[in-house]
Amino acid sequence: MFLSRIRQFHASTIKFSDFTHVIIGGGIVGTAIAAELQQQPDCQVLLIEKNDNLGIETTSRNSEVIHAGLYYPPNSLKAKLCIAGKNKIYDAHRRGNFQVNLRNCGKWIVAQQDEEVEYLNKLANNAKELNVPVEFISTTKAKDKYPLIRAEKGILESPSTGIISAHDYLMFHEGGFENNEGTIALNSKVINIDYHSGIPEYKLTVSTENGEIEITSDNIINSAGLYAPEISNILLPKDRHYKSYFAKGNYFSYTAEKPLGKITDTLIYPCPNPNASSLGTHLTFDLGGQLRFGPDLEWLDIEKADDIDYTPNPKNLTNAFEAVKTYFPAITQSSLNPSYSGVRPKLISSTQSKLQFSDFIIKQEDGFPGFVNLLGIESPGLTASWAIAEYVKNIYY
């Protein structure tokens, strides 16, 4: 069907290219971009995914939180696109035509020390500048509401935080793309890209189950997630190559050893690490109410995404327990078990991340018209995905 679609399109259009846009990477961001572009007049979009299903890497390996956007610098893409993406999700949900399971449960960011209260004050000021709603909650009232949650010095509530089914959200965008006759190529890996400036046109060599094929496109969007630097480096000159860094986040399931009663129906976050390279090992839950903790932060000593081992690291359980115990003292170490892990695509090292904020990179590369790079699309990528799609569309239209 995929090869037939290429021939059919090529034969029925006056354009020379097989597609107007090829998107590399079928995670939530790539799929949302595909759906957005396919809605535009005269667009014929191909979404290429190397796995046998969409969204089985970073998209399916996160905490499924709808982030409010309060952590990021006001002029950053992370802030702008997170907030815009969050608003798109809630607006669609309110309209009632959005068949995606979600819950606007809110979250508490809890402080146990005076210096953490200072951090909460800075975070509240940042949220105010971003027009993200937050409010301080009395620790006494908090204790009455959730007696098992510890917050010695302060609590900042984020009422617009929520949780969402990442699978449902992916299916929403995939359905929109396919309903508008977009084309999806699974089990297809891009192994080379050439740019022919005289036409102009991009030629992609793609490895499929049936051998290598060549596809031409007017434009390319690199939304390959963990593999995005590798894809970018195929095309860009060596002095513009990107280096990949990988930060693993382990998640831990929770089974109480004895009944504790109601713990919380609000997400609980500790004060995060510097520059929000990690938001700390936090308490979340799924849409069924099952508690889980994570992610922690474990930098991987690897150079390529193919070398990632997604097995959750049991050695991190003790550190996770100690982190969680600061805000949930009743937890026992034996009630936690390694569950799953995800990996954040980073563009700066562990050392650099402690010194500077790392923003999304979304840009059309100089000298390669129509080639749009998306790099370092980590959290809040799930929340921001719909807004990222609109942002990319606006580069072209």
Order of alpha helices (4+ residues) and beta strands (2+ residues): alpha-beta-alpha-beta-beta-alpha-beta-beta-alpha-beta-alpha-beta-beta-alpha-beta-beta-beta-beta-alpha-beta-beta-beta-beta-beta-alpha-beta-alpha-beta-beta-alpha
